[in-house]
Every structure is written in structure tokens, then in C-alpha cells.
Amino acid sequence: MKILITLGATAEPIDGVRFITNFSSGATGSFLADSLHKQGHKVLALCAKTAKYLPSSCRKDFFTDFDSLDKLIKKTIKKENFDLIIHLAAVSDFSPKVIICGDKKLLPKDVKKLPSDKDLQIVLKSNFKIVERIKDYAANKPVLVAFKLTNGAKGKSVVEAVSKVKGADFVVHNDLTQITQKSRSFTIYKNVVKQKTCSLAKLPDTILARTLAIKTF
């Protein structure tokens, strides 16, 4: 099977040295990429340049911010056909649009380094959901798996969060409060219905099994 995985977090620039991001380390995506590659699958990982963990055994390419990731995904899946796309990258919902420094309005891309002795206002623009466009970008019809991270969500709150993920064949949910150094728990949802809960160690095979249930190779 030919598999594309995105991992790590986008970094949205404020100026030439500062950016907005989250603490996604790329650990889960790297584990998936290496595990699937060792099973004999052809894996390409699109990795954040800021990711702490990177796959060691498969092909890699890199992205920086939201625009960079969107363009890289689009270019990659128009050029190559993938059977399975696992979209795990932590994509920023917002990007800095304008920086207001005193009476000046500055564009992040035009500023090498903002002064540190003045108050700043950062105007954010909302980003579209890349996951909703992936199947339109693809030259073929891949199975698409999306990930959804919540923080302290339970019951109906989890279902509501998962239901907002559009375009994926199934969604893998985990919660920040359930992530420890020793264990991580993941729950698979299809059509917002809970299918199965598994550990990180069993996640690669669980995703493959669900993929094969959707598509015959």
C-alpha cells in the first residue's frame, strides 16, 4: 500500500524570528510512518520543520506554515497516487494577517524582527480546513484518515468535536488529558459513530484494518 502521512505542527510567522504554533512533537506521526514502512508499505511523510520527532526509515519532505503545508499536500497528491492518506499534522486555525506596532501596520513576511520595547497587536485571519480539500486535490480516490485532538472533552463534547471534521473516511480521536509518557489512547470514529479504542502500539494495524474495510487493493 502507498501511504502519505502528515505530522508535526505548522508555525505561523509573526516576523522573521517569531511564530505561533502548538506543542505537537510529531511523535505519533513518526511512529505510524516507521511502523507502516517496516511492514513493507511505501510511506512518504510530510513533516513540520519544527517537529521534535521525525521518521527514520521512510521518505520525507518538509513544510513550515499553513500555506506551505497546503501547497505541499496539493503538489504531492497531484503528482503521486496514494492508497491511504493519514492527515495527522496539527494545522493552525489562524495565521497572523497584520501586525500593528504603534501607528504602523506591518505584514509578517516583511518584518525581519519586531521591536521588543513596544506593545503589539496581532490581527489573525482564519484558515480553511485543509482536510476538507485533500480528496479534491488528489488525482485518485485515496482513503483519508483525519486526527482530532481535544483537551478535557468527554461524552457529547467529543462527538461534537469529531462531527466537525469533514471530508475524512474516518476520524481518530485522542484527548490531551489521556496522553502520558507511558500510554496514549485513540478512538476510531466512522460517521461520528465510535468503532474501536486502541493503544498507540496497535494504532497502525487498526488504521490498516479500517482502510481495508473501505477499499479493496
GROMACS elastic network, one bead per residue, 0.5 to 0.9 nm:
[ bonds ]
;  ai    aj funct       b0    kb
    1    40     6  0.81692   500
    1    41     6  0.51282   500
    1    42     6  0.62456   500
    1    43     6  0.83863   500
    1    82     6  0.78929   500
    1    83     6  0.61485   500
    1    84     6  0.75532   500
    1   217     6  0.79496   500
    2    41     6  0.60292   500
    2    43     6  0.60330   500
    2    44     6  0.81783   500
    2    81     6  0.77555   500
    2    82     6  0.50790   500
    2    83     6  0.53097   500
    2    84     6  0.65463   500
    2    85     6  0.87361   500
    3    33     6  0.85888   500
    3    36     6  0.84138   500
    3    37     6  0.89228   500
    3    41     6  0.70778   500
    3    42     6  0.60535   500
    3    44     6  0.63843   500
    3    45     6  0.84499   500
    3    82     6  0.55972   500
    3    83     6  0.60413   500
    3    85     6  0.57752   500
    3    86     6  0.75513   500
    4    33     6  0.85645   500
    4    42     6  0.85636   500
    4    43     6  0.58706   500
    4    45     6  0.59155   500
    4    46     6  0.75154   500
    4    77     6  0.86394   500
    4    82     6  0.65402   500
    4    83     6  0.82935   500
    4    84     6  0.63818   500
    4    86     6  0.61483   500
    4    87     6  0.80451   500
    5    29     6  0.69897   500
    5    30     6  0.87581   500
    5    32     6  0.82612   500
    5    33     6  0.68221   500
    5    43     6  0.74295   500
    5    44     6  0.63388   500
    5    46     6  0.61099   500
    5    47     6  0.83013   500
    5    84     6  0.85025   500
    5    85     6  0.59135   500
    5    87     6  0.58629   500
    5    88     6  0.68782   500
    5    89     6  0.82946   500
    6    26     6  0.89510   500
    6    29     6  0.70386   500
    6    44     6  0.86177   500
    6    45     6  0.57601   500
    6    47     6  0.59810   500
    6    48     6  0.82020   500
    6    69     6  0.88221   500
    6    73     6  0.85738   500
    6    85     6  0.82116   500
    6    86     6  0.65180   500
    6    87     6  0.51021   500
    6    88     6  0.52791   500
    6    89     6  0.50023   500
    6    90     6  0.87909   500
    7    24     6  0.84469   500
    7    25     6  0.83449   500
    7    26     6  0.52352   500
    7    27     6  0.82135   500
    7    28     6  0.79336   500
    7    29     6  0.51230   500
    7    30     6  0.72318   500
    7    45     6  0.72508   500
    7    46     6  0.63503   500
    7    47     6  0.50975   500
    7    48     6  0.63841   500
    7    51     6  0.78232   500
    7    54     6  0.86125   500
    7    86     6  0.89168   500
    7    87     6  0.73374   500
    7    88     6  0.51955   500
    7    90     6  0.71113   500
    8    23     6  0.86445   500
    8    24     6  0.55220   500
    8    25     6  0.56216   500
    8    27     6  0.79219   500
    8    28     6  0.89383   500
    8    29     6  0.74756   500
    8    30     6  0.89343   500
    8    46     6  0.87068   500
    8    47     6  0.59592   500
    8    49     6  0.79941   500
    8    50     6  0.72341   500
    8    51     6  0.50678   500
    8    52     6  0.80498   500
    8    53     6  0.82470   500
    8    54     6  0.87828   500
    8    88     6  0.75770   500
    8    90     6  0.59982   500
    8    91     6  0.85065   500
    9    21     6  0.65292   500
    9    22     6  0.64066   500
    9    23     6  0.73722   500
    9    24     6  0.55351   500
    9    25     6  0.73345   500
    9    26     6  0.75194   500
    9    47     6  0.83914   500
    9    48     6  0.57913   500
    9    49     6  0.85169   500
    9    50     6  0.71935   500
    9    51     6  0.68780   500
    9    64     6  0.82726   500
    9    65     6  0.82263   500
    9    89     6  0.57141   500
    9    91     6  0.60168   500
    9    92     6  0.76483   500
   10    20     6  0.83344   500
   10    21     6  0.61641   500
   10    22     6  0.79620   500
   10    48     6  0.63587   500
   10    49     6  0.84950   500
   10    50     6  0.80354   500
   10    63     6  0.75608   500
   10    64     6  0.57160   500
   10    66     6  0.57766   500
   10    68     6  0.86394   500
   10    69     6  0.75981   500
   10    89     6  0.75942   500
   10    90     6  0.64875   500
   10    91     6  0.54834   500
   10    92     6  0.61356   500
   11    18     6  0.89894   500
   11    19     6  0.57054   500
   11    20     6  0.55792   500
   11    22     6  0.80279   500
   11    48     6  0.82756   500
   11    49     6  0.87993   500
   11    50     6  0.76956   500
   11    64     6  0.58662   500
   11    66     6  0.73901   500
   11    91     6  0.86577   500
   11    92     6  0.77168   500
   11    95     6  0.88841   500
   12    18     6  0.84658   500
   12    19     6  0.50735   500
   12    21     6  0.64389   500
   12    64     6  0.78587   500
   12    65     6  0.51865   500
   12    66     6  0.68970   500
   12    92     6  0.75150   500
   12    94     6  0.81143   500
   12    95     6  0.56007   500
   12    96     6  0.68415   500
   13    16     6  0.68538   500
   13    17     6  0.76228   500
   13    18     6  0.59437   500
   13    20     6  0.64139   500
   13    21     6  0.89722   500
   13    65     6  0.75500   500
   13    95     6  0.77094   500
   13    96     6  0.69620   500
   13   108     6  0.62842   500
   13   109     6  0.74309   500
   14    17     6  0.76761   500
   14    18     6  0.54207   500
   14    19     6  0.50252   500
   14    20     6  0.71188   500
   14    95     6  0.86233   500
   14    96     6  0.62267   500
   14    97     6  0.87403   500
   14    98     6  0.86679   500
   14    99     6  0.74983   500
   14   107     6  0.83968   500
   14   108     6  0.50213   500
   14   109     6  0.78200   500
   14   111     6  0.81635   500
   14   113     6  0.87490   500
   14   114     6  0.84429   500
   14   122     6  0.80811   500
   15    18     6  0.54347   500
   15    19     6  0.69954   500
   15    99     6  0.88534   500
   15   107     6  0.82261   500
   15   109     6  0.63699   500
   15   110     6  0.74785   500
   15   111     6  0.50952   500
   15   112     6  0.56825   500
   15   113     6  0.55280   500
   15   114     6  0.64854   500
   16    19     6  0.82241   500
   16   108     6  0.74913   500
   16   109     6  0.71215   500
   16   110     6  0.81477   500
   16   111     6  0.61012   500
   16   113     6  0.56008   500
   16   114     6  0.83973   500
   17   112     6  0.70686   500
   17   113     6  0.62979   500
   17   114     6  0.87963   500
   18   113     6  0.79082   500
   18   114     6  0.88453   500
   19    96     6  0.89263   500
   20    92     6  0.84099   500
   20    95     6  0.79422   500
   20    96     6  0.83646   500
   21    24     6  0.85062   500
   21    90     6  0.88112   500
   21    91     6  0.87242   500
   21    92     6  0.70598   500
   22    25     6  0.87775   500
   22    90     6  0.76370   500
   22    91     6  0.89803   500
   22    92     6  0.81553   500
   23    90     6  0.89229   500
   24    27     6  0.79224   500
   24    51     6  0.73828   500
   24    52     6  0.84594   500
   24    89     6  0.81603   500
   24    90     6  0.65342   500
   25    28     6  0.80850   500
   25    29     6  0.89275   500
   25    50     6  0.80393   500
   25    51     6  0.51178   500
   25    52     6  0.50007   500
   25    53     6  0.60813   500
   25    54     6  0.89322   500
   26    29     6  0.53807   500
   26    30     6  0.59523   500
   26    31     6  0.85441   500
   26    47     6  0.77057   500
   26    48     6  0.78248   500
   26    50     6  0.89117   500
   26    51     6  0.53211   500
   26    52     6  0.62941   500
   26    53     6  0.51945   500
   26    54     6  0.66214   500
   26    55     6  0.88516   500
   26    88     6  0.86490   500
   26    89     6  0.77884   500
   26    90     6  0.89447   500
   27    30     6  0.52079   500
   27    31     6  0.61471   500
   27    32     6  0.86667   500
   27    51     6  0.82526   500
   27    52     6  0.74691   500
   27    53     6  0.52702   500
   27    54     6  0.73334   500
   27    55     6  0.86934   500
   28    31     6  0.51442   500
   28    32     6  0.62430   500
   28    33     6  0.86351   500
   28    53     6  0.87284   500
   28    88     6  0.83383   500
   28   200     6  0.76626   500
   29    32     6  0.50998   500
   29    33     6  0.60680   500
   29    34     6  0.86065   500
   29    45     6  0.82797   500
   29    47     6  0.87758   500
   29    53     6  0.86140   500
   29    54     6  0.81793   500
   29    55     6  0.79380   500
   29    86     6  0.86552   500
   29    87     6  0.89730   500
   29    88     6  0.64625   500
   29    89     6  0.79372   500
   30    33     6  0.50416   500
   30    34     6  0.60929   500
   30    35     6  0.83602   500
   30    45     6  0.80468   500
   30    47     6  0.88058   500
   30    53     6  0.64610   500
   30    54     6  0.53584   500
   30    56     6  0.79135   500
   31    34     6  0.53561   500
   31    35     6  0.59373   500
   31    36     6  0.84701   500
   31    53     6  0.89212   500
   31    54     6  0.85755   500
   31    55     6  0.69808   500
   31   200     6  0.84837   500
   31   201     6  0.87321   500
   31   204     6  0.86748   500
   32    35     6  0.51326   500
   32    36     6  0.59846   500
   32    37     6  0.83542   500
   32    55     6  0.85233   500
   32   200     6  0.86713   500
   32   203     6  0.77213   500
   32   204     6  0.58785   500
   33    36     6  0.53944   500
   33    37     6  0.60327   500
   33    38     6  0.85808   500
   33    43     6  0.64740   500
   33    44     6  0.77551   500
   33    45     6  0.67200   500
   33    55     6  0.61725   500
   33    56     6  0.86715   500
   33    57     6  0.81166   500
   33    58     6  0.70689   500
   33   204     6  0.87198   500
   34    37     6  0.50750   500
   34    38     6  0.60615   500
   34    39     6  0.86508   500
   34    43     6  0.82892   500
   34    55     6  0.57056   500
   34    56     6  0.66293   500
   34    57     6  0.58672   500
   34    58     6  0.66797   500
   35    38     6  0.52357   500
   35    39     6  0.64587   500
   35   204     6  0.68807   500
   36    39     6  0.51075   500
   36    40     6  0.68179   500
   36    41     6  0.57738   500
   36    42     6  0.80235   500
   36    43     6  0.71802   500
   36   204     6  0.66183   500
   36   205     6  0.84540   500
   37    40     6  0.52829   500
   37    42     6  0.60802   500
   37    43     6  0.57494   500
   37    57     6  0.69837   500
   37    58     6  0.63305   500
   38    41     6  0.71904   500
   38    57     6  0.78423   500
   38    58     6  0.88687   500
   40    43     6  0.88850   500
   42    58     6  0.77361   500
   42    59     6  0.85680   500
   43    58     6  0.58127   500
   43    59     6  0.65056   500
   43    60     6  0.86306   500
   44    58     6  0.62333   500
   44    60     6  0.56690   500
   44    61     6  0.76529   500
   45    54     6  0.87610   500
   45    55     6  0.75135   500
   45    58     6  0.71532   500
   45    59     6  0.62219   500
   45    61     6  0.63808   500
   45    62     6  0.82979   500
   46    59     6  0.86838   500
   46    60     6  0.58245   500
   46    62     6  0.54317   500
   46    63     6  0.69537   500
   46    69     6  0.81965   500
   46    72     6  0.80490   500
   46    73     6  0.79538   500
   46    89     6  0.86002   500
   47    50     6  0.83597   500
   47    51     6  0.69530   500
   47    54     6  0.72190   500
   47    55     6  0.87509   500
   47    60     6  0.68296   500
   47    61     6  0.61003   500
   47    63     6  0.61555   500
   47    64     6  0.86393   500
   47    69     6  0.89765   500
   47    89     6  0.79489   500
   48    51     6  0.52084   500
   48    52     6  0.89459   500
   48    54     6  0.88842   500
   48    61     6  0.86386   500
   48    62     6  0.56308   500
   48    63     6  0.50686   500
   48    64     6  0.58140   500
   48    65     6  0.82694   500
   48    69     6  0.83930   500
   48    89     6  0.78994   500
   49    52     6  0.86426   500
   49    62     6  0.58693   500
   49    63     6  0.60316   500
   49    64     6  0.58480   500
   50    53     6  0.89699   500
   50    63     6  0.89637   500
   50    64     6  0.76196   500
   51    54     6  0.67498   500
   54    60     6  0.86817   500
   55    58     6  0.64621   500
   55    59     6  0.83851   500
   55    60     6  0.77964   500
   56    59     6  0.87060   500
   61    72     6  0.85543   500
   62    68     6  0.87602   500
   62    69     6  0.81430   500
   62    72     6  0.81838   500
   63    66     6  0.83098   500
   63    67     6  0.87754   500
   63    68     6  0.54249   500
   63    69     6  0.51994   500
   63    70     6  0.88490   500
   63    72     6  0.70869   500
   64    67     6  0.81292   500
   64    68     6  0.57329   500
   64    69     6  0.67470   500
   65    68     6  0.51921   500
   65    69     6  0.62371   500
   65    70     6  0.86764   500
   65    91     6  0.83590   500
   65    92     6  0.82408   500
   65    95     6  0.86542   500
   66    69     6  0.52699   500
   66    70     6  0.61875   500
   66    71     6  0.86662   500
   66    91     6  0.65634   500
   66    92     6  0.66316   500
   66    93     6  0.87542   500
   66    94     6  0.87447   500
   66    95     6  0.76831   500
   66   127     6  0.79953   500
   66   130     6  0.88595   500
   67    70     6  0.51468   500
   67    71     6  0.61395   500
   67    72     6  0.84740   500
   68    71     6  0.53313   500
   68    72     6  0.60700   500
   68    73     6  0.86343   500
   69    72     6  0.50467   500
   69    73     6  0.60661   500
   69    74     6  0.84639   500
   69    91     6  0.85517   500
   69   130     6  0.87882   500
   70    73     6  0.53482   500
   70    74     6  0.61598   500
   70    75     6  0.86071   500
   70   130     6  0.65255   500
   71    74     6  0.51138   500
   71    75     6  0.60173   500
   71    76     6  0.84234   500
   72    75     6  0.52000   500
   72    76     6  0.59401   500
   72    77     6  0.85688   500
   73    76     6  0.51613   500
   73    77     6  0.61188   500
   73    78     6  0.84085   500
   73   130     6  0.89737   500
   73   134     6  0.76555   500
   73   137     6  0.80340   500
   73   138     6  0.89542   500
   74    77     6  0.56322   500
   74    78     6  0.61384   500
   74    79     6  0.85780   500
   74   133     6  0.89347   500
   74   134     6  0.73697   500
   74   137     6  0.54668   500
   74   138     6  0.73041   500
   75    78     6  0.53978   500
   75    79     6  0.61993   500
   75    80     6  0.86744   500
   75   137     6  0.82719   500
   76    79     6  0.52314   500
   76    80     6  0.60438   500
   76    81     6  0.86219   500
   76   138     6  0.85715   500
   77    80     6  0.50656   500
   77    81     6  0.60600   500
   77    82     6  0.70823   500
   77   134     6  0.83554   500
   77   137     6  0.66353   500
   77   139     6  0.64624   500
   77   140     6  0.83746   500
   78    81     6  0.72765   500
   78   137     6  0.63957   500
   78   138     6  0.53733   500
   78   139     6  0.50616   500
   78   140     6  0.83495   500
   79   138     6  0.86222   500
   79   139     6  0.76146   500
   80   138     6  0.84264   500
   80   139     6  0.76026   500
   80   140     6  0.88278   500
   81   138     6  0.73607   500
   81   139     6  0.64522   500
   81   140     6  0.59925   500
   81   141     6  0.83543   500
   81   142     6  0.78146   500
   82    85     6  0.67620   500
   82   138     6  0.83493   500
   82   139     6  0.89216   500
   82   140     6  0.75443   500
   82   141     6  0.81540   500
   82   142     6  0.59058   500
   82   143     6  0.84735   500
   83   140     6  0.83915   500
   83   141     6  0.75204   500
   83   143     6  0.62224   500
   83   144     6  0.87748   500
   83   215     6  0.86864   500
   83   217     6  0.84260   500
   84   141     6  0.89910   500
   84   142     6  0.52167   500
   84   144     6  0.60351   500
   84   145     6  0.76738   500
   84   208     6  0.88829   500
   84   211     6  0.75345   500
   85   134     6  0.88320   500
   85   142     6  0.65626   500
   85   143     6  0.61946   500
   85   145     6  0.61610   500
   85   146     6  0.84640   500
   86    89     6  0.89170   500
   86   143     6  0.84641   500
   86   144     6  0.61242   500
   86   146     6  0.61598   500
   86   147     6  0.80324   500
   87    90     6  0.88115   500
   87   131     6  0.71806   500
   87   144     6  0.74136   500
   87   145     6  0.60624   500
   87   146     6  0.50162   500
   87   147     6  0.65661   500
   88    91     6  0.87288   500
   88   145     6  0.82231   500
   88   146     6  0.62973   500
   88   147     6  0.53935   500
   88   148     6  0.82687   500
   89   147     6  0.82200   500
   90   147     6  0.87704   500
   90   149     6  0.88123   500
   91    94     6  0.88145   500
   91   129     6  0.84308   500
   91   130     6  0.82074   500
   92    95     6  0.69775   500
   92   126     6  0.88146   500
   92   127     6  0.74476   500
   93   125     6  0.85050   500
   93   126     6  0.58608   500
   93   127     6  0.52905   500
   93   128     6  0.74703   500
   93   129     6  0.77833   500
   94    97     6  0.89383   500
   94   124     6  0.58728   500
   94   125     6  0.54326   500
   94   127     6  0.53995   500
   94   128     6  0.89040   500
   95   123     6  0.85196   500
   95   124     6  0.54082   500
   95   125     6  0.54533   500
   95   126     6  0.65975   500
   95   127     6  0.69548   500
   96    99     6  0.73755   500
   96   107     6  0.83704   500
   96   108     6  0.70214   500
   96   122     6  0.63843   500
   96   123     6  0.58408   500
   96   125     6  0.62101   500
   96   126     6  0.89574   500
   97   106     6  0.87794   500
   97   107     6  0.66783   500
   97   108     6  0.71998   500
   97   122     6  0.74657   500
   97   123     6  0.55086   500
   97   124     6  0.52187   500
   97   125     6  0.56575   500
   98   105     6  0.62799   500
   98   106     6  0.56296   500
   98   107     6  0.51191   500
   98   108     6  0.66544   500
   98   121     6  0.82871   500
   98   122     6  0.60711   500
   98   123     6  0.51610   500
   98   124     6  0.71960   500
   98   125     6  0.87975   500
   99   104     6  0.80793   500
   99   105     6  0.56721   500
   99   107     6  0.61843   500
   99   108     6  0.66958   500
   99   120     6  0.68862   500
   99   121     6  0.58223   500
   99   123     6  0.62947   500
   99   124     6  0.89903   500
  100   103     6  0.69961   500
  100   104     6  0.57021   500
  100   106     6  0.62492   500
  100   107     6  0.89448   500
  100   119     6  0.87490   500
  100   120     6  0.57314   500
  100   122     6  0.63004   500
  100   123     6  0.77887   500
  101   104     6  0.52324   500
  101   105     6  0.64403   500
  101   106     6  0.74776   500
  101   114     6  0.83445   500
  101   115     6  0.85084   500
  101   118     6  0.71254   500
  101   119     6  0.68072   500
  101   120     6  0.50795   500
  101   121     6  0.67147   500
  101   122     6  0.88919   500
  102   105     6  0.81766   500
  102   118     6  0.75113   500
  102   119     6  0.75248   500
  102   120     6  0.73847   500
  102   121     6  0.88830   500
  106   109     6  0.85978   500
  106   110     6  0.71170   500
  106   111     6  0.71591   500
  107   110     6  0.54451   500
  107   111     6  0.67858   500
  108   111     6  0.54885   500
  108   112     6  0.83111   500
  109   112     6  0.78504   500
  111   114     6  0.65900   500
  113   116     6  0.88200   500
  114   118     6  0.89374   500
  114   120     6  0.89227   500
  115   118     6  0.63849   500
  115   119     6  0.89238   500
  116   119     6  0.79131   500
  116   120     6  0.89658   500
  127   130     6  0.85100   500
  128   131     6  0.89143   500
  128   132     6  0.83435   500
  128   133     6  0.89929   500
  129   132     6  0.55783   500
  129   133     6  0.72641   500
  129   165     6  0.87951   500
  129   166     6  0.86449   500
  130   133     6  0.53555   500
  130   134     6  0.64296   500
  131   134     6  0.53980   500
  131   135     6  0.81014   500
  131   144     6  0.85857   500
  131   146     6  0.72083   500
  131   165     6  0.79567   500
  131   166     6  0.72566   500
  131   167     6  0.64737   500
  131   168     6  0.72124   500
  132   135     6  0.73643   500
  132   136     6  0.82083   500
  132   165     6  0.79883   500
  132   166     6  0.57085   500
  132   168     6  0.75097   500
  133   136     6  0.52651   500
  133   137     6  0.62431   500
  133   138     6  0.88454   500
  133   167     6  0.75127   500
  134   137     6  0.50214   500
  134   138     6  0.62582   500
  134   144     6  0.81308   500
  134   167     6  0.79555   500
  134   168     6  0.89196   500
  135   138     6  0.51412   500
  135   139     6  0.82777   500
  135   140     6  0.81591   500
  135   141     6  0.67923   500
  135   142     6  0.72184   500
  135   143     6  0.86869   500
  135   144     6  0.76773   500
  135   167     6  0.74767   500
  135   168     6  0.85744   500
  136   139     6  0.79433   500
  136   141     6  0.89382   500
  137   140     6  0.88859   500
  138   141     6  0.67081   500
  138   142     6  0.74831   500
  139   142     6  0.88903   500
  141   144     6  0.89306   500
  142   215     6  0.87394   500
  143   168     6  0.77839   500
  143   169     6  0.63103   500
  143   170     6  0.87193   500
  143   211     6  0.66184   500
  143   214     6  0.76305   500
  143   215     6  0.73875   500
  144   167     6  0.78049   500
  144   168     6  0.50354   500
  144   169     6  0.53738   500
  144   170     6  0.70948   500
  144   171     6  0.87843   500
  144   211     6  0.86809   500
  145   168     6  0.55518   500
  145   169     6  0.60013   500
  145   170     6  0.53733   500
  145   171     6  0.57927   500
  145   172     6  0.72837   500
  145   207     6  0.81747   500
  145   211     6  0.86921   500
  146   165     6  0.76448   500
  146   166     6  0.89421   500
  146   167     6  0.86391   500
  146   168     6  0.58616   500
  146   169     6  0.79739   500
  146   170     6  0.66044   500
  146   172     6  0.62152   500
  146   173     6  0.86335   500
  147   162     6  0.88936   500
  147   165     6  0.86191   500
  147   170     6  0.87519   500
  147   171     6  0.55334   500
  147   173     6  0.58280   500
  147   174     6  0.79510   500
  148   161     6  0.75815   500
  148   162     6  0.66316   500
  148   165     6  0.76831   500
  148   171     6  0.68639   500
  148   172     6  0.61523   500
  148   174     6  0.65629   500
  148   175     6  0.83459   500
  149   161     6  0.87078   500
  149   172     6  0.85353   500
  149   173     6  0.59097   500
  149   174     6  0.52072   500
  149   175     6  0.54427   500
  149   176     6  0.68203   500
  150   153     6  0.59302   500
  150   158     6  0.74281   500
  150   161     6  0.75909   500
  150   173     6  0.77138   500
  150   174     6  0.65427   500
  150   176     6  0.61112   500
  150   177     6  0.85200   500
  151   174     6  0.87216   500
  151   175     6  0.53746   500
  151   177     6  0.62768   500
  151   178     6  0.89729   500
  152   175     6  0.64478   500
  152   176     6  0.67519   500
  152   177     6  0.58414   500
  152   178     6  0.85821   500
  153   156     6  0.82514   500
  153   157     6  0.54627   500
  153   158     6  0.55526   500
  153   161     6  0.86480   500
  153   175     6  0.69628   500
  153   176     6  0.89127   500
  153   177     6  0.87397   500
  154   157     6  0.54411   500
  154   158     6  0.54507   500
  154   159     6  0.83789   500
  154   175     6  0.89251   500
  155   158     6  0.55431   500
  155   159     6  0.66674   500
  155   160     6  0.88664   500
  156   159     6  0.50344   500
  156   160     6  0.60407   500
  156   161     6  0.85625   500
  157   160     6  0.50932   500
  157   161     6  0.61949   500
  157   162     6  0.86631   500
  158   161     6  0.51025   500
  158   162     6  0.61475   500
  158   163     6  0.84932   500
  158   173     6  0.81782   500
  158   175     6  0.88805   500
  159   162     6  0.51544   500
  159   163     6  0.60048   500
  159   164     6  0.87750   500
  159   189     6  0.89851   500
  159   192     6  0.64921   500
  159   193     6  0.81749   500
  159   194     6  0.88101   500
  160   163     6  0.51121   500
  160   164     6  0.65813   500
  160   192     6  0.85398   500
  161   164     6  0.54710   500
  161   165     6  0.73097   500
  162   165     6  0.55723   500
  162   166     6  0.87577   500
  162   171     6  0.69764   500
  162   172     6  0.85356   500
  162   173     6  0.72687   500
  162   189     6  0.76886   500
  162   192     6  0.63825   500
  163   166     6  0.73560   500
  163   191     6  0.78551   500
  163   192     6  0.57024   500
  165   168     6  0.71505   500
  165   171     6  0.75603   500
  166   169     6  0.88262   500
  167   170     6  0.87662   500
  168   171     6  0.66435   500
  168   190     6  0.88341   500
  169   190     6  0.67929   500
  169   191     6  0.79149   500
  169   211     6  0.87105   500
  169   214     6  0.83488   500
  170   188     6  0.69794   500
  170   189     6  0.56666   500
  170   191     6  0.70156   500
  170   192     6  0.83007   500
  170   210     6  0.84475   500
  170   211     6  0.89835   500
  171   187     6  0.82239   500
  171   188     6  0.58222   500
  171   189     6  0.51163   500
  171   190     6  0.64630   500
  171   191     6  0.85787   500
  171   192     6  0.81374   500
  172   186     6  0.63380   500
  172   187     6  0.56067   500
  172   189     6  0.62841   500
  172   190     6  0.89794   500
  172   207     6  0.88588   500
  173   185     6  0.86160   500
  173   186     6  0.56439   500
  173   187     6  0.51731   500
  173   188     6  0.63786   500
  173   189     6  0.74869   500
  174   177     6  0.87548   500
  174   178     6  0.72850   500
  174   179     6  0.80612   500
  174   184     6  0.78972   500
  174   185     6  0.63006   500
  174   187     6  0.65066   500
  175   178     6  0.54436   500
  175   179     6  0.69191   500
  175   184     6  0.88670   500
  175   185     6  0.80530   500
  175   186     6  0.82083   500
  176   179     6  0.54286   500
  176   180     6  0.86938   500
  177   180     6  0.80028   500
  178   183     6  0.78028   500
  178   184     6  0.61662   500
  178   185     6  0.65391   500
  179   182     6  0.81928   500
  179   183     6  0.63364   500
  179   185     6  0.72323   500
  180   183     6  0.53206   500
  180   184     6  0.63513   500
  181   184     6  0.80211   500
  183   199     6  0.72151   500
  183   200     6  0.74799   500
  184   198     6  0.85449   500
  184   199     6  0.58387   500
  184   200     6  0.58275   500
  184   201     6  0.89811   500
  185   197     6  0.69322   500
  185   198     6  0.58879   500
  185   200     6  0.65740   500
  186   196     6  0.83247   500
  186   197     6  0.55142   500
  186   198     6  0.54053   500
  186   199     6  0.61508   500
  186   200     6  0.70850   500
  186   203     6  0.75219   500
  187   194     6  0.70342   500
  187   195     6  0.72885   500
  187   196     6  0.56365   500
  187   198     6  0.64202   500
  187   199     6  0.88629   500
  188   193     6  0.83705   500
  188   194     6  0.60100   500
  188   195     6  0.53466   500
  188   196     6  0.52901   500
  188   197     6  0.62649   500
  188   198     6  0.83259   500
  188   206     6  0.86614   500
  188   207     6  0.84631   500
  189   192     6  0.53880   500
  189   193     6  0.51858   500
  189   195     6  0.54340   500
  189   196     6  0.75186   500
  190   193     6  0.52750   500
  190   194     6  0.66429   500
  190   195     6  0.67205   500
  191   194     6  0.84588   500
  194   197     6  0.82289   500
  196   206     6  0.84829   500
  197   203     6  0.89971   500
  198   201     6  0.80729   500
  198   202     6  0.60708   500
  198   203     6  0.62825   500
  198   206     6  0.77283   500
  199   202     6  0.53926   500
  199   203     6  0.61504   500
  200   204     6  0.77789   500
  201   204     6  0.72379   500
  201   205     6  0.85729   500
  202   205     6  0.57158   500
  202   206     6  0.61412   500
  202   207     6  0.87593   500
  203   207     6  0.60752   500
  203   208     6  0.85617   500
  204   207     6  0.53115   500
  204   208     6  0.62789   500
  204   209     6  0.86925   500
  205   208     6  0.50088   500
  205   209     6  0.60445   500
  205   210     6  0.85868   500
  206   209     6  0.51545   500
  206   210     6  0.62619   500
  206   211     6  0.85719   500
  207   210     6  0.51938   500
  207   211     6  0.60851   500
  207   212     6  0.86689   500
  208   212     6  0.61514   500
  208   213     6  0.85684   500
  209   212     6  0.52193   500
  209   213     6  0.62929   500
  209   214     6  0.89219   500
  210   213     6  0.50450   500
  210   214     6  0.66140   500
  210   215     6  0.89085   500
  211   214     6  0.52349   500
  211   215     6  0.61476   500
  211   216     6  0.85811   500
  212   215     6  0.51151   500
  212   216     6  0.59579   500
  212   217     6  0.77050   500
  213   216     6  0.74946   500
